[in-house]
Amino acid sequence: MTIKIYHNPRCSKSRQTLQLLHDKGFEPEVVEYLKSPPTKKELAEIALKLPDGATRMVRAKDAKDLGFDPKDLTHEEIINLLDEDPSVMERPIVVTDKGARLGRPPEDVLEIL
């Protein structure tokens, strides 16, 4: 099984999720998305795999600080926003052949392993 984690090493939930994957015997591909941001196409593919779509890909606090609610944006607007500023992407996001999940809480990613 191919596993990819969009990871920010400064984020405790991201570190916990990566550790959980390791503890379960998985060696995911780690993408530090601030250093190597996903393309628009990759963002769109991830959004389609998430149960709540692109809306959950935006950090709520950052959106509020920027003066908007992700629920008021279209799928395309969210993808464009994340493409322009990957720092507002929620983390971690784990992607497998079975889907994608946010690691909030980390145990949520077990659904797609």
PDB file as gemmi writes it, atoms N, CA and C in Angstrom:
CRYST1    1.000    1.000    1.000  90.00  90.00  90.00 P 1                      
ATOM      1  N   MET A   1       0.845  -1.185   0.000  1.00  0.00           N  
ATOM      2  CA  MET A   1       0.000   0.000   0.000  1.00  0.00           C  
ATOM      3  C   MET A   1       0.885   1.241   0.000  1.00  0.00           C  
ATOM      4  N   THR A   2       0.541   2.176  -0.856  1.00  0.00           N  
ATOM      5  CA  THR A   2       1.251   3.445  -0.924  1.00  0.00           C  
ATOM      6  C   THR A   2       0.602   4.412   0.054  1.00  0.00           C  
ATOM      7  N   ILE A   3       1.437   5.017   0.889  1.00  0.00           N  
ATOM      8  CA  ILE A   3       0.946   5.985   1.876  1.00  0.00           C  
ATOM      9  C   ILE A   3       1.775   7.251   1.735  1.00  0.00           C  
ATOM     10  N   LYS A   4       1.082   8.382   1.669  1.00  0.00           N  
ATOM     11  CA  LYS A   4       1.758   9.671   1.600  1.00  0.00           C  
ATOM     12  C   LYS A   4       1.200  10.542   2.711  1.00  0.00           C  
ATOM     13  N   ILE A   5       2.089  11.217   3.422  1.00  0.00           N  
ATOM     14  CA  ILE A   5       1.649  12.144   4.467  1.00  0.00           C  
ATOM     15  C   ILE A   5       2.162  13.539   4.122  1.00  0.00           C  
ATOM     16  N   TYR A   6       1.230  14.480   4.059  1.00  0.00           N  
ATOM     17  CA  TYR A   6       1.584  15.883   3.884  1.00  0.00           C  
ATOM     18  C   TYR A   6       1.826  16.410   5.293  1.00  0.00           C  
ATOM     19  N   HIS A   7       3.080  16.695   5.572  1.00  0.00           N  
ATOM     20  CA  HIS A   7       3.593  16.812   6.934  1.00  0.00           C  
ATOM     21  C   HIS A   7       4.239  18.171   7.177  1.00  0.00           C  
ATOM     22  N   ASN A   8       4.035  18.661   8.389  1.00  0.00           N  
ATOM     23  CA  ASN A   8       4.752  19.837   8.876  1.00  0.00           C  
ATOM     24  C   ASN A   8       5.418  19.410  10.179  1.00  0.00           C  
ATOM     25  N   PRO A   9       6.749  19.283  10.187  1.00  0.00           N  
ATOM     26  CA  PRO A   9       7.436  18.795  11.384  1.00  0.00           C  
ATOM     27  C   PRO A   9       7.277  19.689  12.607  1.00  0.00           C  
ATOM     28  N   ARG A  10       6.830  20.915  12.424  1.00  0.00           N  
ATOM     29  CA  ARG A  10       6.629  21.816  13.561  1.00  0.00           C  
ATOM     30  C   ARG A  10       5.270  21.618  14.226  1.00  0.00           C  
ATOM     31  N   CYS A  11       4.410  20.820  13.616  1.00  0.00           N  
ATOM     32  CA  CYS A  11       3.047  20.604  14.106  1.00  0.00           C  
ATOM     33  C   CYS A  11       2.995  19.324  14.942  1.00  0.00           C  
ATOM     34  N   SER A  12       2.496  19.416  16.164  1.00  0.00           N  
ATOM     35  CA  SER A  12       2.451  18.249  17.048  1.00  0.00           C  
ATOM     36  C   SER A  12       1.533  17.158  16.498  1.00  0.00           C  
ATOM     37  N   LYS A  13       0.380  17.522  15.939  1.00  0.00           N  
ATOM     38  CA  LYS A  13      -0.532  16.511  15.378  1.00  0.00           C  
ATOM     39  C   LYS A  13       0.104  15.813  14.179  1.00  0.00           C  
ATOM     40  N   SER A  14       0.859  16.556  13.407  1.00  0.00           N  
ATOM     41  CA  SER A  14       1.534  15.974  12.259  1.00  0.00           C  
ATOM     42  C   SER A  14       2.606  14.984  12.731  1.00  0.00           C  
ATOM     43  N   ARG A  15       3.364  15.377  13.725  1.00  0.00           N  
ATOM     44  CA  ARG A  15       4.388  14.470  14.288  1.00  0.00           C  
ATOM     45  C   ARG A  15       3.743  13.232  14.900  1.00  0.00           C  
ATOM     46  N   GLN A  16       2.631  13.405  15.627  1.00  0.00           N  
ATOM     47  CA  GLN A  16       1.937  12.272  16.245  1.00  0.00           C  
ATOM     48  C   GLN A  16       1.394  11.317  15.191  1.00  0.00           C  
ATOM     49  N   THR A  17       0.851  11.867  14.115  1.00  0.00           N  
ATOM     50  CA  THR A  17       0.306  11.028  13.047  1.00  0.00           C  
ATOM     51  C   THR A  17       1.420  10.236  12.364  1.00  0.00           C  
ATOM     52  N   LEU A  18       2.526  10.888  12.086  1.00  0.00           N  
ATOM     53  CA  LEU A  18       3.663  10.191  11.473  1.00  0.00           C  
ATOM     54  C   LEU A  18       4.167   9.087  12.403  1.00  0.00           C  
ATOM     55  N   GLN A  19       4.230   9.361  13.697  1.00  0.00           N  
ATOM     56  CA  GLN A  19       4.668   8.344  14.652  1.00  0.00           C  
ATOM     57  C   GLN A  19       3.690   7.179  14.702  1.00  0.00           C  
ATOM     58  N   LEU A  20       2.408   7.471  14.656  1.00  0.00           N  
ATOM     59  CA  LEU A  20       1.383   6.419  14.638  1.00  0.00           C  
ATOM     60  C   LEU A  20       1.573   5.512  13.426  1.00  0.00           C  
ATOM     61  N   LEU A  21       1.799   6.095  12.271  1.00  0.00           N  
ATOM     62  CA  LEU A  21       2.038   5.291  11.070  1.00  0.00           C  
ATOM     63  C   LEU A  21       3.262   4.403  11.244  1.00  0.00           C  
ATOM     64  N   HIS A  22       4.331   4.964  11.785  1.00  0.00           N  
ATOM     65  CA  HIS A  22       5.540   4.163  12.037  1.00  0.00           C  
ATOM     66  C   HIS A  22       5.255   3.052  13.051  1.00  0.00           C  
ATOM     67  N   ASP A  23       4.511   3.388  14.103  1.00  0.00           N  
ATOM     68  CA  ASP A  23       4.188   2.386  15.127  1.00  0.00           C  
ATOM     69  C   ASP A  23       3.366   1.230  14.558  1.00  0.00           C  
ATOM     70  N   LYS A  24       2.581   1.509  13.524  1.00  0.00           N  
ATOM     71  CA  LYS A  24       1.761   0.474  12.882  1.00  0.00           C  
ATOM     72  C   LYS A  24       2.552  -0.276  11.801  1.00  0.00           C  
ATOM     73  N   GLY A  25       3.829   0.062  11.659  1.00  0.00           N  
ATOM     74  CA  GLY A  25       4.697  -0.648  10.721  1.00  0.00           C  
ATOM     75  C   GLY A  25       4.725  -0.086   9.310  1.00  0.00           C  
ATOM     76  N   PHE A  26       4.214   1.123   9.122  1.00  0.00           N  
ATOM     77  CA  PHE A  26       4.193   1.738   7.800  1.00  0.00           C  
ATOM     78  C   PHE A  26       5.338   2.728   7.650  1.00  0.00           C  
ATOM     79  N   GLU A  27       5.850   2.820   6.441  1.00  0.00           N  
ATOM     80  CA  GLU A  27       6.888   3.790   6.101  1.00  0.00           C  
ATOM     81  C   GLU A  27       6.331   4.692   4.995  1.00  0.00           C  
ATOM     82  N   PRO A  28       5.598   5.725   5.380  1.00  0.00           N  
ATOM     83  CA  PRO A  28       4.966   6.577   4.379  1.00  0.00           C  
ATOM     84  C   PRO A  28       5.969   7.467   3.660  1.00  0.00           C  
ATOM     85  N   GLU A  29       5.568   7.898   2.479  1.00  0.00           N  
ATOM     86  CA  GLU A  29       6.317   8.954   1.796  1.00  0.00           C  
ATOM     87  C   GLU A  29       5.970  10.249   2.527  1.00  0.00           C  
ATOM     88  N   VAL A  30       6.966  10.935   3.011  1.00  0.00           N  
ATOM     89  CA  VAL A  30       6.750  12.167   3.773  1.00  0.00           C  
ATOM     90  C   VAL A  30       6.971  13.356   2.846  1.00  0.00           C  
ATOM     91  N   VAL A  31       5.940  14.172   2.716  1.00  0.00           N  
ATOM     92  CA  VAL A  31       6.020  15.376   1.906  1.00  0.00           C  
ATOM     93  C   VAL A  31       5.919  16.573   2.848  1.00  0.00           C  
ATOM     94  N   GLU A  32       7.017  17.281   3.014  1.00  0.00           N  
ATOM     95  CA  GLU A  32       6.979  18.511   3.796  1.00  0.00           C  
ATOM     96  C   GLU A  32       6.419  19.577   2.860  1.00  0.00           C  
ATOM     97  N   TYR A  33       5.112  19.772   2.955  1.00  0.00           N  
ATOM     98  CA  TYR A  33       4.387  20.564   1.968  1.00  0.00           C  
ATOM     99  C   TYR A  33       4.767  22.037   1.944  1.00  0.00           C  
ATOM    100  N   LEU A  34       5.409  22.533   2.998  1.00  0.00           N  
ATOM    101  CA  LEU A  34       5.866  23.924   2.959  1.00  0.00           C  
ATOM    102  C   LEU A  34       7.136  24.053   2.122  1.00  0.00           C  
ATOM    103  N   LYS A  35       7.925  22.986   2.070  1.00  0.00           N  
ATOM    104  CA  LYS A  35       9.143  22.967   1.255  1.00  0.00           C  
ATOM    105  C   LYS A  35       8.850  22.512  -0.174  1.00  0.00           C  
ATOM    106  N   SER A  36       7.939  21.550  -0.312  1.00  0.00           N  
ATOM    107  CA  SER A  36       7.568  20.987  -1.616  1.00  0.00           C  
ATOM    108  C   SER A  36       6.047  20.972  -1.727  1.00  0.00           C  
ATOM    109  N   PRO A  37       5.456  22.123  -2.021  1.00  0.00           N  
ATOM    110  CA  PRO A  37       3.991  22.195  -2.060  1.00  0.00           C  
ATOM    111  C   PRO A  37       3.391  21.312  -3.153  1.00  0.00           C  
ATOM    112  N   PRO A  38       2.233  20.732  -2.868  1.00  0.00           N  
ATOM    113  CA  PRO A  38       1.546  19.962  -3.905  1.00  0.00           C  
ATOM    114  C   PRO A  38       1.081  20.883  -5.030  1.00  0.00           C  
ATOM    115  N   THR A  39       0.975  20.319  -6.218  1.00  0.00           N  
ATOM    116  CA  THR A  39       0.463  21.069  -7.361  1.00  0.00           C  
ATOM    117  C   THR A  39      -1.042  21.247  -7.232  1.00  0.00           C  
ATOM    118  N   LYS A  40      -1.596  22.097  -8.075  1.00  0.00           N  
ATOM    119  CA  LYS A  40      -3.057  22.265  -8.091  1.00  0.00           C  
ATOM    120  C   LYS A  40      -3.741  20.937  -8.367  1.00  0.00           C  
ATOM    121  N   LYS A  41      -3.189  20.175  -9.288  1.00  0.00           N  
ATOM    122  CA  LYS A  41      -3.777  18.878  -9.630  1.00  0.00           C  
ATOM    123  C   LYS A  41      -3.750  17.955  -8.415  1.00  0.00           C  
ATOM    124  N   GLU A  42      -2.627  17.914  -7.705  1.00  0.00           N  
ATOM    125  CA  GLU A  42      -2.529  17.067  -6.508  1.00  0.00           C  
ATOM    126  C   GLU A  42      -3.509  17.530  -5.438  1.00  0.00           C  
ATOM    127  N   LEU A  43      -3.613  18.840  -5.240  1.00  0.00           N  
ATOM    128  CA  LEU A  43      -4.557  19.374  -4.253  1.00  0.00           C  
ATOM    129  C   LEU A  43      -5.985  18.954  -4.592  1.00  0.00           C  
ATOM    130  N   ALA A  44      -6.341  19.064  -5.862  1.00  0.00           N  
ATOM    131  CA  ALA A  44      -7.689  18.682  -6.287  1.00  0.00           C  
ATOM    132  C   ALA A  44      -7.938  17.199  -6.062  1.00  0.00           C  
ATOM    133  N   GLU A  45      -6.943  16.364  -6.337  1.00  0.00           N  
ATOM    134  CA  GLU A  45      -7.078  14.920  -6.130  1.00  0.00           C  
ATOM    135  C   GLU A  45      -7.235  14.588  -4.650  1.00  0.00           C  
ATOM    136  N   ILE A  46      -6.471  15.255  -3.799  1.00  0.00           N  
ATOM    137  CA  ILE A  46      -6.597  15.046  -2.354  1.00  0.00           C  
ATOM    138  C   ILE A  46      -7.994  15.435  -1.896  1.00  0.00           C  
ATOM    139  N   ALA A  47      -8.457  16.589  -2.341  1.00  0.00           N  
ATOM    140  CA  ALA A  47      -9.782  17.085  -1.932  1.00  0.00           C  
ATOM    141  C   ALA A  47     -10.874  16.088  -2.279  1.00  0.00           C  
ATOM    142  N   LEU A  48     -10.772  15.466  -3.439  1.00  0.00           N  
ATOM    143  CA  LEU A  48     -11.787  14.493  -3.850  1.00  0.00           C  
ATOM    144  C   LEU A  48     -11.779  13.245  -2.979  1.00  0.00           C  
ATOM    145  N   LYS A  49     -10.664  12.960  -2.333  1.00  0.00           N  
ATOM    146  CA  LYS A  49     -10.556  11.772  -1.484  1.00  0.00           C  
ATOM    147  C   LYS A  49     -10.968  12.033  -0.037  1.00  0.00           C  
ATOM    148  N   LEU A  50     -11.050  13.296   0.357  1.00  0.00           N  
ATOM    149  CA  LEU A  50     -11.432  13.639   1.728  1.00  0.00           C  
ATOM    150  C   LEU A  50     -12.949  13.603   1.879  1.00  0.00           C  
ATOM    151  N   PRO A  51     -13.457  13.055   2.982  1.00  0.00           N  
ATOM    152  CA  PRO A  51     -14.902  12.980   3.184  1.00  0.00           C  
ATOM    153  C   PRO A  51     -15.607  14.336   3.085  1.00  0.00           C  
ATOM    154  N   ASP A  52     -14.973  15.393   3.579  1.00  0.00           N  
ATOM    155  CA  ASP A  52     -15.587  16.722   3.562  1.00  0.00           C  
ATOM    156  C   ASP A  52     -15.069  17.589   2.419  1.00  0.00           C  
ATOM    157  N   GLY A  53     -14.317  17.005   1.516  1.00  0.00           N  
ATOM    158  CA  GLY A  53     -13.810  17.746   0.368  1.00  0.00           C  
ATOM    159  C   GLY A  53     -12.790  18.805   0.734  1.00  0.00           C  
ATOM    160  N   ALA A  54     -12.659  19.776  -0.137  1.00  0.00           N  
ATOM    161  CA  ALA A  54     -11.620  20.794  -0.009  1.00  0.00           C  
ATOM    162  C   ALA A  54     -11.792  21.682   1.222  1.00  0.00           C  
ATOM    163  N   THR A  55     -13.011  21.831   1.703  1.00  0.00           N  
ATOM    164  CA  THR A  55     -13.272  22.722   2.835  1.00  0.00           C  
ATOM    165  C   THR A  55     -12.384  22.407   4.031  1.00  0.00           C  
ATOM    166  N   ARG A  56     -12.173  21.117   4.310  1.00  0.00           N  
ATOM    167  CA  ARG A  56     -11.371  20.711   5.477  1.00  0.00           C  
ATOM    168  C   ARG A  56      -9.871  20.859   5.243  1.00  0.00           C  
ATOM    169  N   MET A  57      -9.473  21.185   4.029  1.00  0.00           N  
ATOM    170  CA  MET A  57      -8.051  21.319   3.740  1.00  0.00           C  
ATOM    171  C   MET A  57      -7.489  22.660   4.195  1.00  0.00           C  
ATOM    172  N   VAL A  58      -8.352  23.576   4.596  1.00  0.00           N  
ATOM    173  CA  VAL A  58      -7.921  24.901   5.024  1.00  0.00           C  
ATOM    174  C   VAL A  58      -7.964  24.977   6.547  1.00  0.00           C  
ATOM    175  N   ARG A  59      -6.881  25.470   7.119  1.00  0.00           N  
ATOM    176  CA  ARG A  59      -6.834  25.656   8.576  1.00  0.00           C  
ATOM    177  C   ARG A  59      -7.841  26.725   8.974  1.00  0.00           C  
ATOM    178  N   ALA A  60      -8.795  26.349   9.808  1.00  0.00           N  
ATOM    179  CA  ALA A  60      -9.892  27.252  10.190  1.00  0.00           C  
ATOM    180  C   ALA A  60      -9.369  28.532  10.841  1.00  0.00           C  
ATOM    181  N   LYS A  61      -8.399  28.403  11.719  1.00  0.00           N  
ATOM    182  CA  LYS A  61      -7.864  29.581  12.409  1.00  0.00           C  
ATOM    183  C   LYS A  61      -7.218  30.536  11.419  1.00  0.00           C  
ATOM    184  N   ASP A  62      -6.438  29.998  10.507  1.00  0.00           N  
ATOM    185  CA  ASP A  62      -5.787  30.849   9.510  1.00  0.00           C  
ATOM    186  C   ASP A  62      -6.815  31.526   8.619  1.00  0.00           C  
ATOM    187  N   ALA A  63      -7.856  30.786   8.247  1.00  0.00           N  
ATOM    188  CA  ALA A  63      -8.914  31.362   7.412  1.00  0.00           C  
ATOM    189  C   ALA A  63      -9.589  32.521   8.148  1.00  0.00           C  
ATOM    190  N   LYS A  64      -9.879  32.306   9.412  1.00  0.00           N  
ATOM    191  CA  LYS A  64     -10.518  33.355  10.211  1.00  0.00           C  
ATOM    192  C   LYS A  64      -9.615  34.587  10.291  1.00  0.00           C  
ATOM    193  N   ASP A  65      -8.317  34.353  10.519  1.00  0.00           N  
ATOM    194  CA  ASP A  65      -7.360  35.463  10.584  1.00  0.00           C  
ATOM    195  C   ASP A  65      -7.300  36.232   9.266  1.00  0.00           C  
ATOM    196  N   LEU A  66      -7.520  35.525   8.159  1.00  0.00           N  
ATOM    197  CA  LEU A  66      -7.496  36.158   6.845  1.00  0.00           C  
ATOM    198  C   LEU A  66      -8.853  36.760   6.469  1.00  0.00           C  
ATOM    199  N   GLY A  67      -9.847  36.546   7.341  1.00  0.00           N  
ATOM    200  CA  GLY A  67     -11.146  37.178   7.147  1.00  0.00           C  
ATOM    201  C   GLY A  67     -12.138  36.431   6.281  1.00  0.00           C  
ATOM    202  N   PHE A  68     -12.022  35.106   6.225  1.00  0.00           N  
ATOM    203  CA  PHE A  68     -12.996  34.347   5.456  1.00  0.00           C  
ATOM    204  C   PHE A  68     -13.294  33.018   6.125  1.00  0.00           C  
ATOM    205  N   ASP A  69     -14.382  32.404   5.691  1.00  0.00           N  
ATOM    206  CA  ASP A  69     -14.790  31.087   6.154  1.00  0.00           C  
ATOM    207  C   ASP A  69     -14.675  30.138   4.970  1.00  0.00           C  
ATOM    208  N   PRO A  70     -13.882  29.052   5.101  1.00  0.00           N  
ATOM    209  CA  PRO A  70     -13.716  28.125   3.976  1.00  0.00           C  
ATOM    210  C   PRO A  70     -15.044  27.587   3.446  1.00  0.00           C  
ATOM    211  N   LYS A  71     -16.064  27.536   4.283  1.00  0.00           N  
ATOM    212  CA  LYS A  71     -17.372  27.033   3.849  1.00  0.00           C  
ATOM    213  C   LYS A  71     -18.023  27.961   2.820  1.00  0.00           C  
ATOM    214  N   ASP A  72     -17.541  29.201   2.764  1.00  0.00           N  
ATOM    215  CA  ASP A  72     -18.091  30.163   1.811  1.00  0.00           C  
ATOM    216  C   ASP A  72     -17.358  30.131   0.469  1.00  0.00           C  
ATOM    217  N   LEU A  73     -16.295  29.323   0.372  1.00  0.00           N  
ATOM    218  CA  LEU A  73     -15.503  29.243  -0.852  1.00  0.00           C  
ATOM    219  C   LEU A  73     -15.872  28.010  -1.668  1.00  0.00           C  
ATOM    220  N   THR A  74     -15.721  28.123  -2.954  1.00  0.00           N  
ATOM    221  CA  THR A  74     -15.935  26.974  -3.821  1.00  0.00           C  
ATOM    222  C   THR A  74     -14.714  26.058  -3.754  1.00  0.00           C  
ATOM    223  N   HIS A  75     -14.897  24.853  -4.259  1.00  0.00           N  
ATOM    224  CA  HIS A  75     -13.798  23.892  -4.354  1.00  0.00           C  
ATOM    225  C   HIS A  75     -12.619  24.529  -5.093  1.00  0.00           C  
ATOM    226  N   GLU A  76     -12.892  25.135  -6.224  1.00  0.00           N  
ATOM    227  CA  GLU A  76     -11.837  25.746  -7.034  1.00  0.00           C  
ATOM    228  C   GLU A  76     -11.149  26.897  -6.301  1.00  0.00           C  
ATOM    229  N   GLU A  77     -11.911  27.709  -5.594  1.00  0.00           N  
ATOM    230  CA  GLU A  77     -11.316  28.826  -4.841  1.00  0.00           C  
ATOM    231  C   GLU A  77     -10.382  28.312  -3.741  1.00  0.00           C  
ATOM    232  N   ILE A  78     -10.766  27.223  -3.090  1.00  0.00           N  
ATOM    233  CA  ILE A  78      -9.910  26.649  -2.044  1.00  0.00           C  
ATOM    234  C   ILE A  78      -8.630  26.100  -2.656  1.00  0.00           C  
ATOM    235  N   ILE A  79      -8.741  25.393  -3.761  1.00  0.00           N  
ATOM    236  CA  ILE A  79      -7.552  24.846  -4.420  1.00  0.00           C  
ATOM    237  C   ILE A  79      -6.614  25.984  -4.826  1.00  0.00           C  
ATOM    238  N   ASN A  80      -7.164  27.059  -5.376  1.00  0.00           N  
ATOM    239  CA  ASN A  80      -6.341  28.217  -5.760  1.00  0.00           C  
ATOM    240  C   ASN A  80      -5.669  28.846  -4.551  1.00  0.00           C  
ATOM    241  N   LEU A  81      -6.414  28.974  -3.455  1.00  0.00           N  
ATOM    242  CA  LEU A  81      -5.861  29.541  -2.227  1.00  0.00           C  
ATOM    243  C   LEU A  81      -4.685  28.698  -1.721  1.00  0.00           C  
ATOM    244  N   LEU A  82      -4.869  27.386  -1.663  1.00  0.00           N  
ATOM    245  CA  LEU A  82      -3.807  26.496  -1.168  1.00  0.00           C  
ATOM    246  C   LEU A  82      -2.605  26.478  -2.110  1.00  0.00           C  
ATOM    247  N   ASP A  83      -2.868  26.629  -3.398  1.00  0.00           N  
ATOM    248  CA  ASP A  83      -1.781  26.695  -4.369  1.00  0.00           C  
ATOM    249  C   ASP A  83      -0.956  27.962  -4.164  1.00  0.00           C  
ATOM    250  N   GLU A  84      -1.632  29.066  -3.881  1.00  0.00           N  
ATOM    251  CA  GLU A  84      -0.955  30.347  -3.674  1.00  0.00           C  
ATOM    252  C   GLU A  84      -0.262  30.430  -2.317  1.00  0.00           C  
ATOM    253  N   ASP A  85      -0.861  29.806  -1.299  1.00  0.00           N  
ATOM    254  CA  ASP A  85      -0.313  29.902   0.062  1.00  0.00           C  
ATOM    255  C   ASP A  85      -0.465  28.569   0.791  1.00  0.00           C  
ATOM    256  N   PRO A  86       0.502  27.649   0.606  1.00  0.00           N  
ATOM    257  CA  PRO A  86       0.407  26.332   1.243  1.00  0.00           C  
ATOM    258  C   PRO A  86       0.403  26.379   2.774  1.00  0.00           C  
ATOM    259  N   SER A  87       0.802  27.504   3.359  1.00  0.00           N  
ATOM    260  CA  SER A  87       0.850  27.580   4.825  1.00  0.00           C  
ATOM    261  C   SER A  87      -0.535  27.507   5.455  1.00  0.00           C  
ATOM    262  N   VAL A  88      -1.605  27.755   4.676  1.00  0.00           N  
ATOM    263  CA  VAL A  88      -2.957  27.677   5.235  1.00  0.00           C  
ATOM    264  C   VAL A  88      -3.560  26.275   5.098  1.00  0.00           C  
ATOM    265  N   MET A  89      -2.770  25.336   4.579  1.00  0.00           N  
ATOM    266  CA  MET A  89      -3.261  23.959   4.439  1.00  0.00           C  
ATOM    267  C   MET A  89      -3.294  23.275   5.800  1.00  0.00           C  
ATOM    268  N   GLU A  90      -4.403  22.616   6.084  1.00  0.00           N  
ATOM    269  CA  GLU A  90      -4.527  21.840   7.317  1.00  0.00           C  
ATOM    270  C   GLU A  90      -3.558  20.670   7.257  1.00  0.00           C  
ATOM    271  N   ARG A  91      -3.063  20.288   8.390  1.00  0.00           N  
ATOM    272  CA  ARG A  91      -2.116  19.172   8.451  1.00  0.00           C  
ATOM    273  C   ARG A  91      -2.355  18.351   9.689  1.00  0.00           C  
ATOM    274  N   PRO A  92      -1.900  17.125   9.608  1.00  0.00           N  
ATOM    275  CA  PRO A  92      -1.370  16.424   8.453  1.00  0.00           C  
ATOM    276  C   PRO A  92      -2.509  15.837   7.620  1.00  0.00           C  
ATOM    277  N   ILE A  93      -2.231  15.598   6.362  1.00  0.00           N  
ATOM    278  CA  ILE A  93      -3.163  14.879   5.504  1.00  0.00           C  
ATOM    279  C   ILE A  93      -2.455  13.606   5.051  1.00  0.00           C  
ATOM    280  N   VAL A  94      -3.119  12.476   5.272  1.00  0.00           N  
ATOM    281  CA  VAL A  94      -2.588  11.182   4.854  1.00  0.00           C  
ATOM    282  C   VAL A  94      -3.423  10.689   3.686  1.00  0.00           C  
ATOM    283  N   VAL A  95      -2.743  10.241   2.636  1.00  0.00           N  
ATOM    284  CA  VAL A  95      -3.413   9.784   1.423  1.00  0.00           C  
ATOM    285  C   VAL A  95      -2.964   8.360   1.110  1.00  0.00           C  
ATOM    286  N   THR A  96      -3.939   7.488   0.858  1.00  0.00           N  
ATOM    287  CA  THR A  96      -3.667   6.114   0.428  1.00  0.00           C  
ATOM    288  C   THR A  96      -4.581   5.812  -0.759  1.00  0.00           C  
ATOM    289  N   ASP A  97      -4.490   4.598  -1.257  1.00  0.00           N  
ATOM    290  CA  ASP A  97      -5.380   4.172  -2.336  1.00  0.00           C  
ATOM    291  C   ASP A  97      -6.837   4.132  -1.872  1.00  0.00           C  
ATOM    292  N   LYS A  98      -7.051   4.057  -0.574  1.00  0.00           N  
ATOM    293  CA  LYS A  98      -8.404   3.954  -0.013  1.00  0.00           C  
ATOM    294  C   LYS A  98      -9.041   5.306   0.292  1.00  0.00           C  
ATOM    295  N   GLY A  99      -8.276   6.392   0.185  1.00  0.00           N  
ATOM    296  CA  GLY A  99      -8.828   7.709   0.469  1.00  0.00           C  
ATOM    297  C   GLY A  99      -7.806   8.614   1.126  1.00  0.00           C  
ATOM    298  N   ALA A 100      -8.318   9.684   1.717  1.00  0.00           N  
ATOM    299  CA  ALA A 100      -7.471  10.648   2.422  1.00  0.00           C  
ATOM    300  C   ALA A 100      -8.172  11.028   3.724  1.00  0.00           C  
ATOM    301  N   ARG A 101      -7.369  11.276   4.741  1.00  0.00           N  
ATOM    302  CA  ARG A 101      -7.901  11.699   6.032  1.00  0.00           C  
ATOM    303  C   ARG A 101      -6.949  12.701   6.669  1.00  0.00           C  
ATOM    304  N   LEU A 102      -7.540  13.592   7.447  1.00  0.00           N  
ATOM    305  CA  LEU A 102      -6.744  14.490   8.281  1.00  0.00           C  
ATOM    306  C   LEU A 102      -6.361  13.748   9.550  1.00  0.00           C  
ATOM    307  N   GLY A 103      -5.180  13.983  10.015  1.00  0.00           N  
ATOM    308  CA  GLY A 103      -4.729  13.370  11.256  1.00  0.00           C  
ATOM    309  C   GLY A 103      -5.129  14.203  12.462  1.00  0.00           C  
ATOM    310  N   ARG A 104      -6.411  14.513  12.560  1.00  0.00           N  
ATOM    311  CA  ARG A 104      -6.934  15.316  13.668  1.00  0.00           C  
ATOM    312  C   ARG A 104      -8.234  14.688  14.143  1.00  0.00           C  
ATOM    313  N   PRO A 105      -8.157  13.760  15.070  1.00  0.00           N  
ATOM    314  CA  PRO A 105      -6.991  13.218  15.770  1.00  0.00           C  
ATOM    315  C   PRO A 105      -6.219  12.237  14.877  1.00  0.00           C  
ATOM    316  N   PRO A 106      -4.993  11.935  15.267  1.00  0.00           N  
ATOM    317  CA  PRO A 106      -4.153  11.057  14.456  1.00  0.00           C  
ATOM    318  C   PRO A 106      -4.805   9.721  14.117  1.00  0.00           C  
ATOM    319  N   GLU A 107      -5.595   9.190  15.020  1.00  0.00           N  
ATOM    320  CA  GLU A 107      -6.219   7.881  14.825  1.00  0.00           C  
ATOM    321  C   GLU A 107      -7.191   7.850  13.640  1.00  0.00           C  
ATOM    322  N   ASP A 108      -7.651   9.008  13.189  1.00  0.00           N  
ATOM    323  CA  ASP A 108      -8.580   9.059  12.060  1.00  0.00           C  
ATOM    324  C   ASP A 108      -7.961   8.482  10.790  1.00  0.00           C  
ATOM    325  N   VAL A 109      -6.643   8.523  10.672  1.00  0.00           N  
ATOM    326  CA  VAL A 109      -6.003   8.020   9.453  1.00  0.00           C  
ATOM    327  C   VAL A 109      -6.049   6.487   9.380  1.00  0.00           C  
ATOM    328  N   LEU A 110      -6.317   5.825  10.482  1.00  0.00           N  
ATOM    329  CA  LEU A 110      -6.367   4.362  10.484  1.00  0.00           C  
ATOM    330  C   LEU A 110      -7.490   3.835   9.592  1.00  0.00           C  
ATOM    331  N   GLU A 111      -8.523   4.647   9.356  1.00  0.00           N  
ATOM    332  CA  GLU A 111      -9.651   4.246   8.506  1.00  0.00           C  
ATOM    333  C   GLU A 111      -9.237   3.909   7.079  1.00  0.00           C  
ATOM    334  N   ILE A 112      -8.132   4.489   6.621  1.00  0.00           N  
ATOM    335  CA  ILE A 112      -7.744   4.307   5.219  1.00  0.00           C  
ATOM    336  C   ILE A 112      -6.499   3.449   5.052  1.00  0.00           C  
ATOM    337  N   LEU A 113      -6.109   2.761   6.116  1.00  0.00           N  
ATOM    338  CA  LEU A 113      -4.929   1.878   6.017  1.00  0.00           C  
ATOM    339  C   LEU A 113      -5.348   0.454   5.741  1.00  0.00           C  
TER     340      LEU A 113                                                      
END                                                                             
